[in-house]
């Protein structure tokens, strides 16, 4: 049996991590692209070399990635962000393929903020997109990360992406995480639709 792979998507502050935690509590495997990408970047000298040459020498400090400086640079420059994504996505996608092959359950999830930009839309069977109003997302990220409202808006803008018309679009399920619509019933309903 092949494990169905579901992308768990949504912009910064939408609440992907909350849904991921619920899924893990229910016993589902969830691949967190952000944390896995960080681990791959930290442990790979070739990636660090490319970051220095293609983004900026400033992003490596004493042999380690200065994530704050890296974020400042790439989220203010679309070309640098595209370069970062190109550097990291190939390694992450290969890691996901291996992880997916090792799954034995009927369903597993991949948490990502950049489904189409990363090309993961071509690997998954469906997409669950978590959404929340922009102002609520800004407040959440400000409280969580200590960023200013303008910094969060810049991050949200950098994550705005429209896939080309011919790009494969997996079947979509929306999950509203606005603090008013109950979250658990939406998750249970979405699970029921894919496990029947």
Backbone as a chain_set.jsonl record, in Angstrom:
{"seq": "XXXXXXXXXXXXXXXXXXXXXXXXXXXXXXXXXXXXXXXXXXXXXXXXXXXXXXXXXXXXXXXXXXXXXXXXXXXXXXXXXXXXXXXXXXXXXXXXXXXXXXXXXXXXXXXXXXXXXXXXXXXXXXXXXXXXXXXXXXXXXXXXXXXXXXXXXXXXXXXXXXXXXXXXXXXXXXXXXXXXXXXXXXXXXXXXXXXX", "coords": {"N": [[0.839, -1.187, 0.0], [0.57, 2.189, -0.878], [1.466, 5.123, 0.785], [-0.677, 7.828, 1.134], [0.089, 11.187, 0.451], [-0.296, 14.208, 1.992], [-0.314, 17.654, 1.611], [0.172, 20.14, 3.982], [-0.637, 23.32, 4.133], [-0.269, 26.963, 4.083], [0.073, 30.421, 4.816], [2.541, 32.321, 6.721], [1.774, 32.462, 10.138], [-0.809, 31.528, 9.808], [-1.513, 29.125, 10.995], [-0.58, 26.528, 10.537], [1.138, 24.955, 12.084], [-0.315, 24.458, 14.391], [-2.363, 22.799, 13.436], [-0.729, 20.721, 12.566], [0.277, 19.794, 15.044], [-2.061, 18.779, 16.192], [-2.607, 16.698, 14.385], [-0.339, 15.076, 14.798], [-0.804, 14.362, 17.453], [-2.963, 12.747, 17.038], [-1.76, 10.6, 15.967], [-0.666, 10.67, 13.408], [1.94, 10.853, 10.932], [3.98, 13.653, 10.381], [5.819, 15.601, 8.262], [7.903, 18.224, 8.762], [8.691, 20.782, 6.855], [10.117, 23.205, 7.314], [11.705, 22.814, 9.711], [13.13, 20.55, 8.949], [14.482, 21.512, 6.7], [16.121, 23.416, 7.91], [17.761, 21.742, 9.456], [19.038, 20.268, 7.423], [20.397, 22.346, 6.109], [22.11, 23.259, 8.144], [23.784, 21.078, 8.469], [25.169, 20.708, 6.114], [27.882, 21.384, 4.271], [28.213, 22.142, 1.608], [25.834, 23.434, 0.982], [26.056, 25.658, 2.669], [28.247, 26.921, 1.484], [27.13, 27.643, -0.973], [25.168, 29.397, -0.073], [26.76, 31.502, 0.84], [27.991, 32.315, -1.564], [25.869, 32.769, -3.359], [23.877, 34.171, -2.018], [24.862, 35.92, 0.201], [28.038, 36.664, 1.696], [27.722, 37.442, 4.294], [25.838, 35.865, 5.558], [26.872, 33.672, 6.774], [28.347, 33.041, 9.797], [31.091, 32.548, 11.72], [31.178, 29.923, 10.74], [28.57, 29.091, 10.991], [25.071, 29.361, 10.095], [23.675, 32.521, 9.975], [20.695, 33.063, 10.753], [18.915, 35.18, 11.172], [20.087, 37.316, 9.77], [20.117, 36.176, 7.228], [17.335, 35.942, 6.738], [16.649, 38.676, 6.746], [17.923, 39.527, 4.43], [16.909, 37.856, 2.28], [14.11, 38.176, 2.413], [13.783, 40.729, 1.664], [14.493, 40.856, -0.923], [13.505, 39.605, -3.828], [14.837, 38.06, -5.772], [17.012, 36.992, -4.379], [15.619, 35.496, -2.518], [14.448, 33.61, -4.209], [16.783, 32.351, -5.041], [17.679, 31.23, -2.616], [15.557, 29.45, -2.146], [15.891, 27.726, -4.339], [18.346, 26.587, -3.705], [17.805, 25.146, -1.368], [15.452, 23.603, -1.798], [15.816, 21.321, -3.486], [17.322, 19.514, -1.936], [15.559, 19.16, 0.219], [13.268, 18.084, -1.021], [14.26, 15.615, -1.927], [14.782, 14.426, 0.511], [12.166, 14.26, 1.507], [11.058, 12.443, -0.33], [12.446, 10.087, 0.355], [11.649, 9.832, 3.051], [8.891, 9.528, 2.692], [8.775, 7.062, 1.349], [9.393, 5.393, 3.421], [7.173, 5.328, 5.019], [4.38, 3.626, 6.511], [1.741, 3.909, 7.097], [-1.625, 4.742, 5.99], [-1.939, 7.396, 5.37], [0.042, 10.356, 5.318], [1.555, 13.501, 6.264], [2.825, 16.62, 4.946], [4.169, 19.5, 6.066], [4.221, 22.719, 4.812], [5.019, 26.032, 3.721], [5.285, 26.818, 1.168], [4.164, 25.452, -1.238], [3.879, 25.33, -4.122], [6.056, 26.833, -5.076], [8.172, 25.296, -4.244], [7.868, 23.014, -5.662], [6.645, 20.876, -4.535], [3.996, 20.406, -4.964], [3.866, 18.606, -6.983], [4.456, 16.231, -5.827], [2.591, 15.536, -3.918], [-0.656, 14.18, -2.927], [-2.897, 15.598, -2.227], [-4.033, 18.798, -0.933], [-4.199, 20.481, 2.136], [-5.206, 23.52, 3.105], [-4.483, 25.923, 5.463], [-6.099, 28.729, 6.751], [-6.303, 32.184, 7.762], [-7.416, 35.437, 8.831], [-5.552, 38.241, 7.582], [-4.732, 40.332, 9.375], [-4.957, 39.06, 11.856], [-3.064, 37.044, 11.515], [-0.756, 38.63, 11.395], [-0.684, 39.67, 14.023], [-0.362, 37.288, 15.477], [2.189, 36.407, 14.605], [3.812, 38.543, 15.351], [3.596, 38.36, 18.148], [4.679, 35.83, 18.561], [7.237, 35.763, 17.312], [8.452, 38.159, 17.829], [8.577, 40.091, 15.872], [8.148, 43.134, 13.945], [5.064, 44.707, 12.846], [5.349, 45.552, 10.213], [7.52, 44.012, 9.331], [6.338, 41.481, 9.388], [4.318, 41.816, 7.502], [5.92, 42.137, 5.237], [7.039, 39.581, 5.1], [4.715, 38.065, 4.635], [4.016, 39.129, 2.152], [6.197, 38.263, 0.646], [5.655, 35.587, 0.542], [3.549, 35.4, -1.133], [2.283, 33.93, -3.964], [1.552, 32.994, -7.248], [0.748, 30.169, -8.927], [1.723, 28.949, -12.186], [-0.605, 28.629, -14.947], [-0.549, 25.994, -16.027], [0.43, 24.417, -14.032], [0.346, 21.545, -11.919], [-2.399, 21.149, -9.715], [-3.122, 20.02, -6.64], [-6.018, 18.317, -5.211], [-7.997, 20.432, -3.152], [-8.525, 21.221, 0.282], [-9.964, 23.417, 2.524], [-9.067, 24.809, 5.664], [-10.198, 26.66, 8.262], [-8.718, 28.86, 10.483], [-9.437, 30.939, 12.387], [-9.96, 31.58, 15.001], [-12.591, 31.623, 15.64], [-14.226, 29.819, 14.108], [-14.654, 26.48, 14.944], [-11.81, 24.408, 15.191], [-11.087, 21.643, 15.462], [-13.39, 20.022, 14.579], [-13.256, 20.556, 11.809], [-10.801, 19.423, 11.09], [-11.267, 16.724, 11.732], [-13.349, 16.158, 9.946], [-12.033, 16.541, 7.489], [-10.114, 14.511, 7.683], [-11.769, 12.298, 7.731], [-12.76, 12.35, 5.152], [-10.582, 11.509, 3.651], [-9.846, 9.064, 4.613], [-11.821, 7.236, 4.329]], "CA": [[0.0, 0.0, 0.0], [1.3, 3.444, -0.932], [0.966, 6.136, 1.707], [-1.109, 9.086, 0.519], [0.834, 12.31, 0.998], [-1.131, 15.403, 2.02], [0.405, 18.889, 1.948], [-0.476, 21.029, 4.946], [-0.095, 24.597, 3.687], [-0.811, 28.2, 4.638], [1.12, 31.413, 5.025], [3.038, 32.535, 8.068], [0.766, 32.887, 11.096], [-2.14, 30.975, 9.532], [-1.791, 28.082, 11.972], [-0.197, 25.184, 10.085], [1.766, 24.204, 13.18], [-1.39, 24.011, 15.294], [-2.981, 21.634, 12.791], [0.283, 19.661, 12.621], [0.312, 19.226, 16.4], [-3.276, 17.963, 16.347], [-2.418, 15.478, 13.593], [0.638, 14.232, 15.497], [-1.49, 13.811, 18.634], [-3.865, 11.693, 16.552], [-0.945, 9.473, 15.524], [-0.228, 10.792, 12.012], [3.288, 11.334, 10.675], [4.014, 14.963, 9.732], [7.156, 16.071, 7.88], [7.936, 19.683, 8.875], [9.706, 21.246, 5.895], [10.973, 24.251, 7.887], [12.72, 22.267, 10.625], [13.996, 19.638, 8.182], [15.354, 22.338, 5.864], [17.137, 23.993, 8.799], [18.715, 20.685, 9.804], [19.826, 19.979, 6.228], [21.282, 23.485, 5.868], [23.132, 23.311, 9.197], [24.696, 19.947, 8.377], [25.657, 20.525, 4.755], [28.88, 22.414, 3.947], [27.998, 22.619, 0.237], [24.741, 24.407, 1.034], [26.601, 26.885, 3.269], [29.078, 27.568, 0.46], [26.23, 28.267, -1.95], [24.535, 30.55, 0.58], [27.733, 32.601, 0.844], [28.284, 32.806, -2.909], [24.678, 33.173, -4.106], [23.059, 35.108, -1.226], [25.797, 36.926, 0.729], [28.985, 36.119, 2.672], [27.28, 37.85, 5.63], [24.873, 34.937, 6.164], [27.618, 32.657, 7.528], [29.104, 33.673, 10.874], [31.837, 31.515, 12.452], [30.818, 28.608, 10.214], [27.153, 28.797, 11.212], [24.152, 30.232, 9.369], [23.045, 33.606, 10.723], [19.338, 32.999, 10.201], [18.294, 36.496, 11.201], [20.635, 38.072, 8.642], [19.63, 35.517, 6.008], [15.936, 36.346, 6.556], [16.625, 40.096, 6.381], [18.354, 39.673, 3.037], [16.055, 37.207, 1.273], [12.738, 38.66, 2.403], [13.791, 42.069, 1.084], [14.997, 40.736, -2.293], [12.834, 38.445, -4.426], [15.817, 37.215, -6.474], [17.774, 36.258, -3.36], [14.694, 34.495, -1.961], [14.365, 32.546, -5.209], [18.053, 31.618, -4.986], [17.645, 30.412, -1.398], [14.62, 28.348, -2.361], [16.499, 26.773, -5.276], [19.419, 25.888, -3.0], [17.307, 24.258, -0.319], [14.332, 22.727, -2.177], [16.242, 20.042, -4.045], [17.694, 18.645, -0.818], [14.363, 18.848, 1.019], [12.405, 17.171, -1.787], [14.872, 14.287, -1.898], [14.559, 13.927, 1.872], [10.745, 13.902, 1.594], [10.851, 11.198, -1.088], [12.943, 8.981, 1.17], [10.759, 9.756, 4.217], [7.6, 9.007, 2.213], [8.944, 5.641, 1.045], [9.508, 4.66, 4.691], [5.897, 5.362, 5.745], [3.545, 2.418, 6.371], [0.343, 4.278, 7.315], [-2.343, 5.059, 4.751], [-1.842, 8.834, 5.116], [1.065, 11.134, 6.013], [1.427, 14.92, 5.947], [4.009, 17.45, 4.762], [3.857, 20.895, 6.392], [5.029, 23.63, 4.008], [4.423, 27.332, 3.396], [5.571, 27.121, -0.239], [3.851, 24.214, -1.962], [4.141, 25.411, -5.561], [7.404, 27.339, -5.308], [9.124, 24.223, -3.965], [7.599, 21.876, -6.54], [6.029, 19.784, -3.769], [2.669, 20.136, -5.52], [3.992, 17.461, -7.889], [4.705, 15.024, -5.03], [1.511, 15.244, -2.973], [-1.945, 13.729, -3.466], [-3.92, 16.584, -1.896], [-3.57, 19.941, -0.134], [-5.039, 21.094, 3.168], [-4.688, 24.885, 3.28], [-4.948, 26.589, 6.681], [-6.226, 30.162, 6.482], [-6.712, 33.097, 8.829], [-7.35, 36.826, 8.358], [-4.197, 38.793, 7.567], [-4.405, 41.07, 10.601], [-4.767, 38.077, 12.919], [-1.76, 36.416, 11.245], [0.275, 39.589, 11.783], [-0.633, 39.703, 15.488], [0.208, 36.013, 15.943], [3.63, 36.333, 14.339], [4.443, 39.557, 16.206], [3.659, 37.814, 19.511], [5.496, 34.611, 18.579], [8.598, 35.94, 16.82], [8.987, 39.469, 18.188], [8.755, 40.899, 14.666], [7.244, 44.27, 13.815], [3.972, 44.468, 11.903], [5.875, 45.738, 8.852], [8.328, 42.829, 9.002], [5.415, 40.369, 9.114], [3.689, 42.104, 6.198], [6.933, 41.848, 4.217], [7.133, 38.121, 5.007], [3.487, 37.612, 3.975], [4.129, 39.521, 0.74], [7.195, 37.408, -0.009], [5.088, 34.245, 0.376], [2.47, 35.455, -2.123], [2.766, 33.272, -5.182], [0.495, 32.46, -8.107], [1.333, 29.164, -9.825], [1.388, 29.091, -13.597], [-1.853, 27.928, -15.268], [-0.364, 24.576, -16.327], [1.019, 23.724, -12.886], [-0.609, 20.637, -11.272], [-2.985, 21.623, -8.465], [-3.746, 18.897, -5.927], [-7.334, 18.623, -4.639], [-7.828, 21.373, -2.042], [-9.438, 21.312, 1.419], [-9.665, 24.608, 3.316], [-9.256, 24.733, 7.113], [-10.217, 28.027, 8.768], [-8.156, 28.957, 11.827], [-9.615, 32.354, 12.705], [-10.29, 31.755, 16.401], [-14.047, 31.566, 15.806], [-14.696, 28.54, 13.574], [-13.958, 25.403, 15.667], [-10.776, 23.795, 14.361], [-11.094, 20.175, 15.506], [-14.356, 19.395, 13.657], [-12.775, 20.676, 10.425], [-9.737, 18.433, 10.908], [-11.882, 15.383, 11.735], [-14.101, 16.013, 8.694], [-11.058, 16.38, 6.405], [-9.539, 13.171, 7.836], [-12.793, 11.312, 7.359], [-12.902, 12.331, 3.701], [-9.457, 10.84, 2.991], [-9.59, 7.732, 5.18], [-12.957, 6.335, 4.072]], "C": [[0.884, 1.251, 0.0], [0.643, 4.452, 0.001], [0.565, 7.386, 0.935], [-0.407, 10.228, 1.228], [-0.011, 13.575, 0.856], [-0.268, 16.604, 2.418], [-0.444, 19.712, 2.904], [0.14, 22.405, 4.724], [-0.773, 25.769, 4.386], [0.335, 29.143, 4.904], [1.512, 31.535, 6.482], [1.912, 33.051, 8.971], [-0.628, 32.326, 10.867], [-2.515, 29.878, 10.531], [-1.497, 26.676, 11.506], [0.327, 24.337, 11.236], [0.739, 23.699, 14.181], [-2.042, 22.761, 14.726], [-2.01, 20.452, 12.801], [0.32, 18.987, 13.984], [-0.904, 18.347, 16.659], [-3.1, 16.642, 15.616], [-1.426, 14.531, 14.256], [0.007, 13.592, 16.727], [-2.439, 12.678, 18.248], [-3.095, 10.507, 15.969], [-0.454, 9.538, 14.09], [1.21, 11.301, 11.942], [3.201, 12.669, 9.93], [5.475, 15.347, 9.497], [7.115, 17.591, 7.891], [9.062, 20.214, 7.992], [10.637, 22.29, 6.492], [12.077, 23.659, 8.758], [13.661, 21.323, 9.896], [14.957, 20.422, 7.295], [16.463, 22.953, 6.705], [18.198, 22.963, 9.148], [19.617, 20.355, 8.619], [20.834, 21.098, 5.959], [22.428, 23.506, 6.873], [24.19, 22.223, 9.024], [25.364, 19.768, 7.031], [26.589, 21.674, 4.359], [28.66, 22.986, 2.546], [26.874, 23.656, 0.195], [25.254, 25.723, 1.613], [27.464, 27.655, 2.265], [28.201, 28.295, -0.564], [25.528, 29.481, -1.353], [25.475, 31.753, 0.558], [27.924, 33.181, -0.558], [27.049, 33.362, -3.62], [23.771, 34.144, -3.353], [23.949, 36.243, -0.717], [26.767, 36.249, 1.691], [28.564, 36.412, 4.111], [26.39, 36.82, 6.322], [25.548, 33.786, 6.911], [28.52, 33.372, 8.522], [29.754, 32.578, 11.711], [31.398, 30.103, 12.037], [29.371, 28.22, 10.375], [26.29, 29.786, 10.436], [23.556, 31.256, 10.326], [21.637, 33.764, 10.152], [18.638, 34.362, 10.174], [18.777, 37.338, 10.024], [20.16, 37.495, 7.322], [18.197, 35.948, 5.712], [15.84, 37.805, 6.12], [16.949, 40.281, 4.901], [17.325, 39.111, 2.07], [14.632, 37.742, 1.253], [12.638, 40.112, 1.942], [14.197, 42.044, -0.396], [14.452, 39.454, -2.913], [13.815, 37.505, -5.131], [16.632, 36.382, -5.492], [16.902, 35.182, -2.715], [14.56, 33.319, -2.917], [15.64, 31.698, -5.206], [18.096, 30.709, -3.767], [16.744, 29.203, -1.59], [15.216, 27.292, -3.284], [17.58, 25.95, -4.592], [18.856, 24.805, -2.091], [16.294, 23.224, -0.825], [14.748, 21.365, -2.717], [16.574, 19.053, -2.936], [16.468, 18.22, -0.012], [13.462, 17.862, 0.276], [12.952, 15.746, -1.794], [14.667, 13.635, -0.53], [13.101, 13.488, 2.051], [10.472, 12.598, 0.853], [11.289, 9.98, -0.269], [12.033, 8.752, 2.378], [9.427, 9.111, 3.832], [7.686, 7.5, 1.947], [8.993, 4.788, 2.312], [8.2, 4.639, 5.482], [5.124, 4.066, 5.494], [2.068, 2.722, 6.575], [-0.314, 4.639, 5.98], [-2.188, 6.528, 4.361], [-0.676, 9.418, 5.916], [0.983, 12.566, 5.495], [2.792, 15.588, 5.799], [3.596, 18.891, 5.024], [4.793, 21.815, 5.629], [4.283, 24.931, 3.751], [4.516, 27.619, 1.899], [5.387, 25.868, -1.103], [4.278, 24.279, -3.428], [5.565, 25.872, -5.86], [8.445, 26.24, -5.146], [8.975, 23.04, -4.921], [6.97, 20.698, -5.815], [4.622, 19.458, -4.262], [2.693, 18.922, -6.45], [4.205, 16.142, -7.141], [3.504, 14.597, -4.191], [0.219, 14.847, -3.687], [-3.067, 14.727, -3.226], [-3.288, 17.696, -1.07], [-4.639, 20.321, 0.876], [-4.448, 22.471, 3.41], [-5.327, 25.535, 4.504], [-4.971, 28.086, 6.409], [-6.667, 30.913, 7.726], [-6.641, 34.512, 8.269], [-5.941, 37.405, 8.516], [-3.838, 39.495, 8.869], [-4.186, 40.131, 11.786], [-3.417, 37.378, 12.745], [-0.626, 37.334, 11.689], [0.426, 39.613, 13.303], [-0.007, 38.427, 16.047], [1.721, 35.982, 15.782], [4.386, 37.365, 15.174], [4.625, 39.012, 17.621], [4.639, 36.647, 19.6], [6.962, 34.888, 18.291], [9.226, 37.273, 17.207], [9.254, 40.363, 16.988], [7.816, 42.097, 14.714], [6.147, 43.921, 12.823], [4.471, 44.576, 10.465], [6.726, 44.547, 8.419], [7.433, 41.641, 8.653], [4.733, 40.585, 7.766], [4.649, 41.795, 5.055], [7.064, 40.343, 4.008], [5.911, 37.556, 4.291], [3.55, 37.918, 2.484], [5.093, 38.615, -0.005], [6.667, 36.0, -0.25], [3.937, 34.23, -0.631], [2.991, 34.904, -3.447], [1.571, 32.733, -5.95], [1.122, 31.453, -9.052], [0.891, 29.388, -11.267], [0.161, 28.238, -13.916], [-1.686, 26.428, -15.506], [0.165, 23.756, -15.165], [-0.022, 22.814, -12.227], [-1.081, 21.189, -9.93], [-3.667, 20.452, -7.776], [-5.13, 19.302, -5.414], [-7.167, 19.391, -3.325], [-8.935, 21.245, -1.002], [-9.013, 22.519, 2.24], [-9.958, 24.338, 4.79], [-9.117, 26.152, 7.661], [-9.741, 28.03, 10.219], [-8.202, 30.42, 12.279], [-9.958, 32.621, 14.167], [-11.774, 31.714, 16.682], [-14.618, 30.235, 15.327], [-13.945, 27.427, 14.299], [-13.032, 24.618, 14.734], [-10.888, 22.271, 14.309], [-12.138, 19.543, 14.592], [-13.925, 19.465, 12.2], [-11.702, 19.627, 10.132], [-10.33, 17.033, 10.827], [-12.65, 15.137, 10.44], [-13.146, 15.778, 7.52], [-10.409, 14.991, 6.46], [-10.517, 12.102, 7.373], [-12.909, 11.202, 5.835], [-11.758, 11.605, 3.001], [-9.199, 9.425, 3.523], [-10.742, 6.764, 4.957], [-12.634, 5.375, 2.934]], "O": [[1.828, 1.354, 0.784], [-0.577, 4.612, 0.005], [1.361, 7.938, 0.176], [-0.313, 10.243, 2.456], [-0.392, 13.963, -0.249], [0.421, 16.571, 3.437], [-1.628, 19.948, 2.661], [1.296, 22.637, 5.078], [-1.711, 25.6, 5.166], [1.451, 28.708, 5.187], [0.898, 30.931, 7.362], [1.187, 33.974, 8.599], [-1.54, 32.611, 11.643], [-3.686, 29.718, 10.874], [-2.089, 25.721, 12.009], [0.002, 23.155, 11.35], [0.909, 22.624, 14.756], [-2.252, 21.781, 15.44], [-2.421, 19.313, 13.02], [0.387, 17.761, 14.077], [-0.788, 17.289, 17.276], [-3.408, 15.582, 16.162], [-1.643, 13.319, 14.278], [0.25, 12.42, 17.016], [-2.685, 11.766, 19.036], [-3.697, 9.527, 15.53], [0.118, 8.568, 13.593], [1.643, 12.084, 12.788], [2.444, 12.801, 8.969], [6.267, 15.407, 10.438], [6.374, 18.192, 7.114], [10.238, 20.108, 8.338], [11.835, 22.272, 6.209], [13.254, 23.967, 8.567], [14.857, 21.292, 10.185], [16.119, 20.041, 7.153], [17.615, 23.009, 6.273], [19.391, 23.265, 9.139], [20.824, 20.18, 8.788], [21.987, 20.831, 5.622], [23.579, 23.742, 6.506], [25.351, 22.417, 9.386], [26.059, 18.775, 6.817], [26.139, 22.799, 4.139], [28.891, 24.173, 2.316], [26.957, 24.639, -0.542], [24.921, 26.792, 1.102], [27.418, 28.884, 2.206], [28.499, 29.42, -0.965], [25.317, 30.48, -2.041], [25.051, 32.878, 0.293], [28.01, 34.398, -0.722], [27.155, 34.314, -4.393], [22.984, 34.862, -3.97], [23.81, 37.388, -1.147], [26.368, 35.35, 2.431], [28.99, 35.724, 5.039], [26.2, 36.885, 7.537], [24.881, 33.014, 7.6], [29.349, 34.2, 8.145], [29.063, 31.776, 12.338], [31.266, 29.21, 12.874], [28.968, 27.138, 9.946], [26.715, 30.906, 10.153], [22.998, 30.897, 11.364], [21.421, 34.505, 9.192], [17.864, 34.654, 9.262], [17.979, 37.997, 9.357], [19.835, 38.239, 6.398], [17.872, 36.283, 4.573], [15.052, 38.142, 5.237], [16.326, 41.089, 4.212], [16.908, 39.8, 1.14], [13.999, 37.765, 0.197], [11.541, 40.662, 1.842], [14.24, 43.089, -1.046], [14.883, 38.354, -2.567], [13.642, 36.287, -5.089], [16.91, 35.209, -5.743], [17.38, 34.092, -2.404], [14.558, 32.164, -2.491], [15.582, 30.477, -5.35], [18.502, 29.551, -3.866], [17.109, 28.078, -1.246], [15.064, 26.095, -3.04], [17.721, 24.757, -4.861], [19.367, 23.686, -2.05], [16.275, 22.093, -0.34], [14.096, 20.361, -2.431], [16.16, 17.895, -2.985], [16.353, 17.063, 0.392], [12.952, 16.914, 0.872], [12.192, 14.784, -1.679], [14.409, 12.435, -0.437], [12.834, 12.462, 2.677], [9.737, 11.743, 1.349], [10.585, 8.972, -0.213], [11.686, 7.613, 2.69], [8.905, 8.26, 4.553], [6.767, 6.754, 2.286], [8.671, 3.6, 2.278], [8.132, 3.988, 6.525], [5.2, 3.484, 4.412], [1.221, 1.886, 6.262], [0.367, 4.816, 4.97], [-2.288, 6.878, 3.185], [-0.438, 9.019, 7.055], [0.42, 12.821, 4.43], [3.773, 15.19, 6.428], [2.773, 19.447, 4.296], [6.012, 21.719, 5.767], [3.064, 24.933, 3.582], [3.894, 28.563, 1.412], [6.352, 25.311, -1.625], [4.962, 23.38, -3.916], [6.206, 25.368, -6.782], [9.474, 26.246, -5.822], [9.844, 22.171, -4.986], [6.779, 19.635, -6.407], [4.111, 18.366, -4.011], [1.664, 18.287, -6.675], [4.144, 15.068, -7.738], [3.403, 13.436, -3.797], [0.024, 15.13, -4.869], [-4.075, 14.713, -3.932], [-2.168, 17.566, -0.574], [-5.815, 20.466, 0.541], [-3.312, 22.585, 3.871], [-6.547, 25.681, 4.579], [-4.001, 28.651, 5.904], [-7.312, 30.361, 8.617], [-5.885, 34.765, 7.331], [-5.234, 37.089, 9.473], [-2.754, 39.279, 9.41], [-3.322, 40.383, 12.626], [-2.708, 37.147, 13.725], [0.35, 36.879, 12.287], [1.546, 39.579, 13.814], [0.789, 38.483, 16.985], [2.447, 35.585, 16.694], [5.486, 37.086, 15.652], [5.685, 39.181, 18.223], [5.343, 36.496, 20.598], [7.841, 34.322, 18.942], [10.408, 37.498, 16.944], [10.062, 41.289, 17.068], [6.815, 42.084, 15.43], [6.271, 42.968, 12.054], [4.071, 43.795, 9.602], [6.658, 44.123, 7.266], [7.734, 40.883, 7.731], [4.588, 39.648, 6.981], [4.243, 41.254, 4.026], [7.184, 39.879, 2.874], [6.039, 36.674, 3.441], [3.189, 37.084, 1.653], [4.842, 38.24, -1.151], [7.156, 35.292, -1.131], [3.408, 33.165, -0.949], [4.008, 35.358, -3.971], [0.687, 32.095, -5.377], [1.941, 31.824, -9.893], [-0.176, 29.945, -11.527], [-0.093, 27.24, -13.242], [-2.602, 25.661, -15.211], [0.333, 22.542, -15.284], [-1.152, 23.245, -11.995], [-0.277, 21.638, -9.113], [-4.676, 19.943, -8.265], [-5.393, 20.486, -5.205], [-6.32, 19.056, -2.498], [-10.117, 21.172, -1.338], [-7.846, 22.64, 2.615], [-10.967, 23.718, 5.127], [-8.06, 26.773, 7.543], [-10.274, 27.315, 11.068], [-7.172, 31.051, 12.518], [-10.219, 33.765, 14.539], [-12.184, 31.763, 17.841], [-15.394, 29.595, 16.036], [-12.714, 27.417, 14.28], [-13.423, 24.22, 13.636], [-10.794, 21.677, 13.235], [-11.808, 18.596, 13.878], [-14.193, 18.543, 11.431], [-11.694, 19.019, 9.062], [-9.95, 16.243, 9.963], [-12.61, 14.034, 9.894], [-13.403, 14.933, 6.662], [-10.179, 14.367, 5.424], [-10.142, 11.135, 6.711], [-13.125, 10.118, 5.293], [-11.929, 11.131, 1.878], [-8.415, 8.677, 2.94], [-10.659, 5.6, 5.349], [-13.466, 4.542, 2.574]]}, "num_chains": 1, "name": "protein.A"}
